Structures are given as C-alpha cells and as structure tokens.
Amino acid sequence: MRDCIKQALDWVPELKHEGLICTYLSASLRQQGVDSTREVTVKHRRYDIKVNGQHVEAKYHVEGDLHEVIESFAPSTNFSYNSKGWNSASKAVHDELRRGDSSWFLWLIAVRDLRSEQPYIYPRLIEKFYKQTNSKSLSQAIAATSSLLDDEVLAAFQTRLQATVYKLPAVRGKHTALVSRLYRLVP
C-alpha cells in the first residue's frame, strides 16, 4: 500500500488523493482479513470506508491548510470558520465535528517540498507554512505537521468534543509526504 501511495504522491502531488488512498486502504485491509467496504451510505450520509462495522470519514488537505483550521478554533472566532473566506479545509473539519455522532475521522495531510521544482498550485500556501513553522526542509515540514496534528489540532478538536488521536506512519515520496492521523470523535 505504501508503494501505491508514494506513486500517487510522486505522480500528481497536487491532486487530492482521498478516494485513491481510501480505496487502497480498504483493499489492503480486506487482503489482511479485515471486513472493509469502500463508500458506504447510512441514513443519507456517505462514509469513505466501513471497517469492522465502524464508519470512517476521510479528508485530504495540504500543509497550508493546517494553520487555517487551527485558527478557526480560536475563542476569538467563536470556534467557527469564516464562511466568507477561502477555507474549504476549515469548513470540512468543522462540518465533521458538528455531526453530533461518534465517528472515526481520517485526516490525510500532503506536505510538499518547498525546494522542489515540481510546479505546485498555490506555492504561497507552501511558503507560508514553511515560514510559520520555521521549516527549512521537507523533513522539518513533516515533523512540524506531525507536531501540529498531535498538539494544536487535537487540542482544538477537544474544545468541541472528546477526541483521541492515533498516529499513522508517514509516507514519503520524492517531493511530497503524507502525514495522517486517525481521530476517534465522541460528542
């Protein structure tokens, strides 16, 4: 599965590979004997994966979205995102937390190499992230992303509900890495 993800990251790092990764994950789990189904609808809500009877919602964003999401949990914002701004990541995360039922949330964050010659869309998001985290290399940006997810994002989630985080291994391609966390959300 890691090789498939690396190939996708190297092929088109700008593409949000949520569907592809969820398909690989579900297929990989099935091969290991775990009951896993892709794209399941329950009571008018679609989930990305069902694993042993548990529903998992997945979201895929880039490193530049992290600070936006964290800022949307500040008391000064009344713990909400600005619906008039550019904030699709914040909206997706807040919508998931508002659902009001216990769920699993898989957050996939693509961390792109600032020094890559890869033609990225919105390079300013990458530059801003590297500057905000004082990252000088892809390795430092991966570590900063991991730290933000484990500390600030988890603390932000816990302002709304109980959340437990499970660290998944990072997958690193040539110019992009995928840093992922699985959150158990309980109202």
Accessible surface in RSA format (square Angstrom, percent):
REM  Atomic radii and reference values for relative SASA: ProtOr
REM  Chains: A
REM  Algorithm: Lee & Richards
REM  Probe-radius: 1.40
REM  Slices: 20
REM RES _ NUM      All-atoms   Total-Side   Main-Chain    Non-polar    All polar
REM                ABS   REL    ABS   REL    ABS   REL    ABS   REL    ABS   REL
RES MET A   1    89.10  46.1  42.63  28.2  46.47 110.6  41.09  34.9  48.01  63.6
RES ARG A   2   108.62  45.6 106.31  54.2   2.31   5.5  52.88  72.3  55.73  33.8
RES ASP A   3   109.95  77.0 103.81 103.3   6.15  14.5  35.40  83.3  74.56  74.4
RES CYS A   4    44.48  33.6  42.54  47.4   1.94   4.6   0.87   2.2  43.62  47.0
RES ILE A   5     5.46   3.1   5.46   4.1   0.00   0.0   5.46   3.9   0.00   0.0
RES LYS A   6    75.47  36.8  75.47  46.3   0.00   0.0  27.13  24.4  48.34  51.5
RES GLN A   7   127.68  71.4 121.01  88.4   6.67  15.9  39.89  84.9  87.79  66.6
RES ALA A   8     5.18   4.8   1.99   3.1   3.19   7.3   4.79   6.8   0.39   1.0
RES LEU A   9     1.23   0.7   0.40   0.3   0.83   2.1   0.40   0.3   0.83   2.2
RES ASP A  10    45.60  31.9  28.43  28.3  17.17  40.6  17.42  41.0  28.18  28.1
RES TRP A  11   173.10  69.5 148.98  72.1  24.12  56.6 130.51  69.6  42.59  69.1
RES VAL A  12    47.59  31.3  46.66  42.2   0.93   2.2  47.59  41.4   0.00   0.0
RES PRO A  13     3.69   2.7   2.95   2.7   0.74   2.7   2.95   2.4   0.74   4.6
RES GLU A  14    37.88  21.7  20.22  15.3  17.65  42.0  13.01  25.2  24.87  20.3
RES LEU A  15    89.69  49.9  85.23  61.0   4.46  11.2  89.59  62.9   0.10   0.3
RES LYS A  16   102.05  49.8  83.02  50.9  19.04  45.3  66.28  59.7  35.77  38.1
RES HIS A  17     3.57   2.0   1.27   0.9   2.30   5.9   2.49   2.6   1.09   1.3
RES GLU A  18    42.52  24.4  42.52  32.2   0.00   0.0  10.23  19.8  32.29  26.4
RES GLY A  19    30.89  38.1   0.00   N/A  30.89  38.1  24.09  66.1   6.80  15.2
RES LEU A  20    67.03  37.3  57.32  41.0   9.71  24.4  61.11  42.9   5.92  15.9
RES ILE A  21     4.26   2.4   4.26   3.2   0.00   0.0   4.26   3.1   0.00   0.0
RES CYS A  22     0.00   0.0   0.00   0.0   0.00   0.0   0.00   0.0   0.00   0.0
RES THR A  23    64.95  46.2  64.29  65.2   0.66   1.6  52.09  70.0  12.86  19.4
RES TYR A  24    63.59  29.7  61.02  34.7   2.56   6.7  36.11  27.1  27.47  33.9
RES LEU A  25    43.38  24.2  43.38  31.0   0.00   0.0  43.38  30.5   0.00   0.0
RES SER A  26     6.07   5.1   6.07   8.1   0.00   0.0   2.33   5.0   3.74   5.2
RES ALA A  27    48.79  44.9  42.24  65.2   6.54  14.9  47.64  67.1   1.14   3.0
RES SER A  28    22.20  18.8  20.06  26.8   2.14   4.9   7.65  16.3  14.55  20.4
RES LEU A  29    36.23  20.2  36.23  25.9   0.00   0.0  36.23  25.4   0.00   0.0
RES ARG A  30   142.95  60.0 126.18  64.3  16.77  39.9  40.13  54.8 102.82  62.3
RES GLN A  31   159.60  89.2 119.66  87.4  39.95  95.1  44.71  95.2 114.89  87.1
RES GLN A  32   129.90  72.6  93.83  68.6  36.08  85.9  40.21  85.6  89.69  68.0
RES GLY A  33    71.31  87.9   0.00   N/A  71.31  87.9  37.41 102.7  33.90  75.9
RES VAL A  34    41.32  27.2  35.72  32.3   5.60  13.5  39.38  34.2   1.93   5.2
RES ASP A  35    84.20  59.0  74.30  74.0   9.89  23.4  31.93  75.2  52.27  52.1
RES SER A  36     0.62   0.5   0.00   0.0   0.62   1.4   0.22   0.5   0.40   0.6
RES THR A  37    58.01  41.3  55.16  55.9   2.85   6.8  43.10  57.9  14.91  22.5
RES ARG A  38    57.46  24.1  43.13  22.0  14.33  34.1  30.12  41.2  27.35  16.6
RES GLU A  39    72.09  41.4  51.38  38.9  20.71  49.3  41.26  79.8  30.83  25.2
RES VAL A  40    23.03  15.2  19.85  18.0   3.18   7.7  23.03  20.0   0.00   0.0
RES THR A  41    91.97  65.4  63.50  64.4  28.47  67.9  44.91  60.3  47.06  71.1
RES VAL A  42    52.04  34.2  46.03  41.7   6.01  14.5  49.81  43.3   2.23   6.1
RES LYS A  43   187.64  91.5 154.94  95.1  32.69  77.8 107.89  97.1  79.75  85.0
RES HIS A  44   187.15 102.3 149.13 103.7  38.02  97.3 101.24 104.3  85.91 100.0
RES ARG A  45    33.27  14.0  29.91  15.2   3.36   8.0  32.73  44.7   0.54   0.3
RES ARG A  46   147.70  62.0 131.42  67.0  16.28  38.8  42.30  57.8 105.40  63.9
RES TYR A  47    15.88   7.4  15.38   8.8   0.50   1.3   1.76   1.3  14.12  17.4
RES ASP A  48     5.79   4.1   5.48   5.4   0.32   0.8   0.33   0.8   5.47   5.5
RES ILE A  49     0.33   0.2   0.33   0.2   0.00   0.0   0.33   0.2   0.00   0.0
RES LYS A  50    70.79  34.5  69.96  42.9   0.83   2.0  16.62  15.0  54.17  57.7
RES VAL A  51    31.22  20.5  30.13  27.3   1.10   2.6  30.13  26.2   1.10   3.0
RES ASN A  52    97.28  67.1  73.78  71.3  23.50  56.6  28.99  69.8  68.29  66.0
RES GLY A  53    39.69  48.9   0.00   N/A  39.69  48.9  23.10  63.4  16.59  37.2
RES GLN A  54    84.41  47.2  83.02  60.7   1.39   3.3  26.30  56.0  58.11  44.1
RES HIS A  55    43.39  23.7  39.59  27.5   3.80   9.7  24.78  25.5  18.61  21.7
RES VAL A  56    13.26   8.7  13.26  12.0   0.00   0.0  13.26  11.5   0.00   0.0
RES GLU A  57    11.69   6.7  11.68   8.8   0.02   0.0   0.36   0.7  11.33   9.3
RES ALA A  58     0.00   0.0   0.00   0.0   0.00   0.0   0.00   0.0   0.00   0.0
RES LYS A  59    44.84  21.9  44.84  27.5   0.00   0.0   8.87   8.0  35.97  38.3
RES TYR A  60     4.87   2.3   1.31   0.7   3.56   9.3   1.31   1.0   3.56   4.4
RES HIS A  61     7.91   4.3   7.91   5.5   0.00   0.0   0.37   0.4   7.54   8.8
RES VAL A  62    16.31  10.7  16.31  14.8   0.00   0.0  16.31  14.2   0.00   0.0
RES GLU A  63     0.00   0.0   0.00   0.0   0.00   0.0   0.00   0.0   0.00   0.0
RES GLY A  64    13.14  16.2   0.00   N/A  13.14  16.2   2.65   7.3  10.49  23.5
RES ASP A  65    11.96   8.4  11.92  11.9   0.04   0.1   0.06   0.1  11.89  11.9
RES LEU A  66     0.00   0.0   0.00   0.0   0.00   0.0   0.00   0.0   0.00   0.0
RES HIS A  67    30.64  16.7  30.64  21.3   0.00   0.0  21.81  22.5   8.83  10.3
RES GLU A  68    40.80  23.4  33.21  25.1   7.59  18.1  28.83  55.8  11.97   9.8
RES VAL A  69     0.49   0.3   0.49   0.4   0.00   0.0   0.49   0.4   0.00   0.0
RES ILE A  70    26.75  15.2  22.88  17.0   3.88   9.3  22.98  16.6   3.77  10.2
RES GLU A  71    98.89  56.8  95.29  72.1   3.59   8.6  44.90  86.8  53.99  44.1
RES SER A  72     7.53   6.4   3.72   5.0   3.82   8.8   7.34  15.6   0.20   0.3
RES PHE A  73     7.95   4.0   2.76   1.7   5.19  13.5   3.26   2.0   4.69  13.4
RES ALA A  74    33.67  31.0  28.15  43.4   5.52  12.6  33.61  47.3   0.05   0.1
RES PRO A  75   107.56  78.4  91.88  83.8  15.67  57.0  92.40  76.3  15.15  94.2
RES SER A  76   111.28  94.0  65.51  87.4  45.76 105.4  60.05 127.9  51.23  71.8
RES THR A  77    52.25  37.2  37.07  37.6  15.18  36.2  46.08  61.9   6.17   9.3
RES ASN A  78   121.59  83.9 111.56 107.8  10.03  24.1  24.85  59.8  96.74  93.5
RES PHE A  79    68.72  34.4  64.85  40.2   3.88  10.1  64.85  39.3   3.88  11.1
RES SER A  80    40.41  34.2  37.95  50.7   2.46   5.7  20.78  44.3  19.63  27.5
RES TYR A  81    41.82  19.5  27.94  15.9  13.88  36.1  10.68   8.0  31.14  38.4
RES ASN A  82    95.91  66.1  81.62  78.9  14.29  34.4  37.07  89.2  58.85  56.9
RES SER A  83    92.46  78.1  60.88  81.3  31.57  72.7  34.45  73.4  58.01  81.3
RES LYS A  84   193.27  94.3 154.59  94.9  38.68  92.1 106.25  95.6  87.03  92.7
RES GLY A  85    37.12  45.8   0.00   N/A  37.12  45.8  23.10  63.4  14.03  31.4
RES TRP A  86   174.85  70.2 150.53  72.9  24.33  57.1 147.87  78.8  26.98  43.8
RES ASN A  87    18.80  13.0  16.34  15.8   2.46   5.9   5.00  12.0  13.80  13.3
RES SER A  88    70.70  59.7  59.65  79.6  11.05  25.5  50.12 106.7  20.58  28.8
RES ALA A  89     0.55   0.5   0.00   0.0   0.55   1.2   0.00   0.0   0.55   1.4
RES SER A  90     0.66   0.6   0.66   0.9   0.00   0.0   0.35   0.7   0.31   0.4
RES LYS A  91    97.32  47.5  97.32  59.7   0.00   0.0  69.19  62.3  28.14  30.0
RES ALA A  92    20.48  18.8  13.58  21.0   6.90  15.7  19.47  27.4   1.01   2.7
RES VAL A  93     0.05   0.0   0.05   0.0   0.00   0.0   0.05   0.0   0.00   0.0
RES HIS A  94     0.00   0.0   0.00   0.0   0.00   0.0   0.00   0.0   0.00   0.0
RES ASP A  95    42.55  29.8  38.19  38.0   4.36  10.3  16.64  39.2  25.91  25.8
RES GLU A  96     3.29   1.9   0.11   0.1   3.19   7.6   0.10   0.2   3.19   2.6
RES LEU A  97     8.01   4.5   0.19   0.1   7.82  19.7   0.37   0.3   7.64  20.6
RES ARG A  98   115.93  48.7  88.61  45.2  27.32  65.0  55.12  75.3  60.81  36.9
RES ARG A  99   104.28  43.8  68.92  35.1  35.35  84.2  18.89  25.8  85.39  51.8
RES GLY A 100    51.80  63.9   0.00   N/A  51.80  63.9  27.77  76.2  24.03  53.8
RES ASP A 101    63.16  44.2  54.50  54.2   8.66  20.5  37.30  87.8  25.86  25.8
RES SER A 102    55.38  46.8  33.20  44.3  22.18  51.1  16.53  35.2  38.85  54.4
RES SER A 103     5.48   4.6   2.68   3.6   2.79   6.4   4.29   9.1   1.19   1.7
RES TRP A 104    48.80  19.6  48.67  23.6   0.13   0.3  47.85  25.5   0.96   1.6
RES PHE A 105     0.19   0.1   0.19   0.1   0.00   0.0   0.19   0.1   0.00   0.0
RES LEU A 106     4.91   2.7   4.91   3.5   0.00   0.0   4.91   3.4   0.00   0.0
RES TRP A 107     0.00   0.0   0.00   0.0   0.00   0.0   0.00   0.0   0.00   0.0
RES LEU A 108     4.17   2.3   4.17   3.0   0.00   0.0   4.17   2.9   0.00   0.0
RES ILE A 109     0.00   0.0   0.00   0.0   0.00   0.0   0.00   0.0   0.00   0.0
RES ALA A 110     0.00   0.0   0.00   0.0   0.00   0.0   0.00   0.0   0.00   0.0
RES VAL A 111     0.00   0.0   0.00   0.0   0.00   0.0   0.00   0.0   0.00   0.0
RES ARG A 112     3.34   1.4   3.34   1.7   0.00   0.0   0.00   0.0   3.34   2.0
RES ASP A 113    19.93  14.0  19.93  19.8   0.00   0.0   0.00   0.0  19.93  19.9
RES LEU A 114    70.61  39.3  51.67  37.0  18.94  47.6  52.41  36.8  18.21  49.0
RES ARG A 115   166.18  69.8 137.46  70.1  28.72  68.4  69.97  95.6  96.21  58.3
RES SER A 116    20.75  17.5   0.00   0.0  20.75  47.8   5.79  12.3  14.96  21.0
RES GLU A 117   172.75  99.2 141.60 107.1  31.15  74.2  62.49 120.9 110.25  90.0
RES GLN A 118    52.43  29.3  39.63  29.0  12.80  30.5   3.93   8.4  48.50  36.8
RES PRO A 119   115.01  83.8  91.35  83.3  23.67  86.0 102.65  84.8  12.36  76.8
RES TYR A 120    26.94  12.6   8.50   4.8  18.44  48.0   8.90   6.7  18.04  22.2
RES ILE A 121   100.91  57.4  94.93  70.7   5.97  14.4 100.68  72.5   0.23   0.6
RES TYR A 122    99.33  46.4  93.26  53.1   6.07  15.8  59.62  44.8  39.71  49.0
RES PRO A 123    68.51  49.9  68.51  62.5   0.00   0.0  68.51  56.6   0.00   0.0
RES ARG A 124   138.22  58.0 134.56  68.6   3.66   8.7  66.89  91.4  71.34  43.2
RES LEU A 125    25.28  14.1  25.08  17.9   0.20   0.5  25.22  17.7   0.06   0.2
RES ILE A 126     2.19   1.2   2.19   1.6   0.00   0.0   2.19   1.6   0.00   0.0
RES GLU A 127    92.99  53.4  88.66  67.1   4.33  10.3  27.33  52.9  65.65  53.6
RES LYS A 128   114.56  55.9 108.65  66.7   5.91  14.1  59.99  54.0  54.56  58.1
RES PHE A 129     0.97   0.5   0.15   0.1   0.83   2.1   0.74   0.5   0.23   0.7
RES TYR A 130     6.05   2.8   4.80   2.7   1.25   3.2   5.08   3.8   0.97   1.2
RES LYS A 131   172.12  84.0 155.31  95.3  16.81  40.0 107.16  96.5  64.96  69.2
RES GLN A 132    78.79  44.1  44.66  32.6  34.13  81.3  30.72  65.4  48.07  36.5
RES THR A 133    30.66  21.8   6.09   6.2  24.58  58.6  12.91  17.3  17.75  26.8
RES ASN A 134   114.29  78.8 101.10  97.7  13.19  31.8  22.61  54.4  91.68  88.6
RES SER A 135     7.58   6.4   0.95   1.3   6.63  15.3   0.48   1.0   7.10  10.0
RES LYS A 136   148.27  72.3 132.78  81.5  15.50  36.9  99.86  89.9  48.42  51.6
RES SER A 137    26.51  22.4  25.99  34.7   0.53   1.2  21.67  46.2   4.84   6.8
RES LEU A 138     2.50   1.4   2.01   1.4   0.49   1.2   2.01   1.4   0.49   1.3
RES SER A 139    58.61  49.5  50.89  67.9   7.72  17.8  34.79  74.1  23.81  33.4
RES GLN A 140    87.43  48.9  82.09  60.0   5.34  12.7  31.61  67.3  55.82  42.3
RES ALA A 141     0.00   0.0   0.00   0.0   0.00   0.0   0.00   0.0   0.00   0.0
RES ILE A 142    25.91  14.7  25.91  19.3   0.00   0.0  25.91  18.7   0.00   0.0
RES ALA A 143    62.51  57.5  51.79  79.9  10.72  24.4  58.23  82.0   4.28  11.3
RES ALA A 144    18.99  17.5  10.35  16.0   8.64  19.7  18.13  25.5   0.87   2.3
RES THR A 145     0.00   0.0   0.00   0.0   0.00   0.0   0.00   0.0   0.00   0.0
RES SER A 146    29.90  25.3  29.90  39.9   0.00   0.0  14.04  29.9  15.86  22.2
RES SER A 147    56.31  47.6  49.41  65.9   6.90  15.9  30.41  64.8  25.90  36.3
RES LEU A 148    16.69   9.3  15.87  11.4   0.82   2.1  16.69  11.7   0.00   0.0
RES LEU A 149     0.00   0.0   0.00   0.0   0.00   0.0   0.00   0.0   0.00   0.0
RES ASP A 150    25.03  17.5  16.11  16.0   8.92  21.1  11.87  27.9  13.16  13.1
RES ASP A 151    86.84  60.8  76.86  76.5   9.98  23.6  30.35  71.4  56.49  56.3
RES GLU A 152    85.35  49.0  79.34  60.0   6.01  14.3  31.82  61.5  53.53  43.7
RES VAL A 153     0.56   0.4   0.33   0.3   0.24   0.6   0.56   0.5   0.00   0.0
RES LEU A 154    29.39  16.4  29.39  21.0   0.00   0.0  29.39  20.6   0.00   0.0
RES ALA A 155    56.65  52.1  50.40  77.8   6.25  14.2  52.91  74.5   3.73   9.9
RES ALA A 156     9.60   8.8   5.16   8.0   4.45  10.1   9.07  12.8   0.53   1.4
RES PHE A 157     0.05   0.0   0.05   0.0   0.00   0.0   0.05   0.0   0.00   0.0
RES GLN A 158    93.79  52.4  70.27  51.4  23.52  56.0  20.44  43.5  73.35  55.6
RES THR A 159    74.90  53.3  36.67  37.2  38.23  91.1  45.01  60.5  29.89  45.2
RES ARG A 160    79.68  33.5  45.49  23.2  34.18  81.4  19.37  26.5  60.31  36.5
RES LEU A 161    21.88  12.2   8.20   5.9  13.67  34.4  20.53  14.4   1.34   3.6
RES GLN A 162   127.10  71.1 121.85  89.0   5.26  12.5  43.68  93.0  83.43  63.3
RES ALA A 163     8.27   7.6   0.00   0.0   8.27  18.8   0.56   0.8   7.70  20.4
RES THR A 164    70.07  49.8  66.96  67.9   3.11   7.4  38.28  51.4  31.78  48.0
RES VAL A 165    32.20  21.2  16.46  14.9  15.74  37.9  16.46  14.3  15.74  42.7
RES TYR A 166    99.16  46.3  95.66  54.4   3.50   9.1  69.58  52.3  29.58  36.5
RES LYS A 167   139.64  68.1 112.35  68.9  27.29  65.0  61.59  55.4  78.05  83.1
RES LEU A 168    59.68  33.2  54.03  38.7   5.65  14.2  54.96  38.6   4.72  12.7
RES PRO A 169    92.74  67.6  74.43  67.8  18.32  66.6  86.25  71.2   6.50  40.4
RES ALA A 170    42.88  39.4  25.56  39.5  17.31  39.4  25.62  36.1  17.26  45.7
RES VAL A 171    11.00   7.2  11.00  10.0   0.00   0.0  11.00   9.6   0.00   0.0
RES ARG A 172   111.65  46.9  99.86  50.9  11.79  28.1  39.36  53.8  72.29  43.8
RES GLY A 173    10.85  13.4   0.00   N/A  10.85  13.4   4.54  12.5   6.31  14.1
RES LYS A 174   158.46  77.3 132.44  81.3  26.01  61.9  84.45  76.0  74.01  78.8
RES HIS A 175    64.01  35.0  63.95  44.4   0.07   0.2  40.92  42.2  23.10  26.9
RES THR A 176     0.25   0.2   0.23   0.2   0.01   0.0   0.10   0.1   0.15   0.2
RES ALA A 177     0.00   0.0   0.00   0.0   0.00   0.0   0.00   0.0   0.00   0.0
RES LEU A 178     4.05   2.3   3.51   2.5   0.55   1.4   3.51   2.5   0.55   1.5
RES VAL A 179     2.07   1.4   2.07   1.9   0.00   0.0   2.07   1.8   0.00   0.0
RES SER A 180     6.94   5.9   6.94   9.3   0.00   0.0   3.65   7.8   3.29   4.6
RES ARG A 181     7.54   3.2   7.54   3.8   0.00   0.0   0.00   0.0   7.54   4.6
RES LEU A 182    41.83  23.3  41.83  29.9   0.00   0.0  41.83  29.4   0.00   0.0
RES TYR A 183     0.00   0.0   0.00   0.0   0.00   0.0   0.00   0.0   0.00   0.0
RES ARG A 184    60.06  25.2  59.36  30.3   0.70   1.7  13.77  18.8  46.28  28.1
RES LEU A 185     1.54   0.9   1.54   1.1   0.00   0.0   1.54   1.1   0.00   0.0
RES VAL A 186    50.56  33.3  50.56  45.8   0.00   0.0  50.56  43.9   0.00   0.0
RES PRO A 187    88.54  64.5  40.65  37.1  47.89 174.1  65.29  53.9  23.26 144.5
END  Absolute sums over single chains surface
CHAIN  1 A     9742.6       7952.6       1790.0       5339.3       4403.3
END  Absolute sums over all chains
TOTAL          9742.6       7952.6       1790.0       5339.3       4403.3
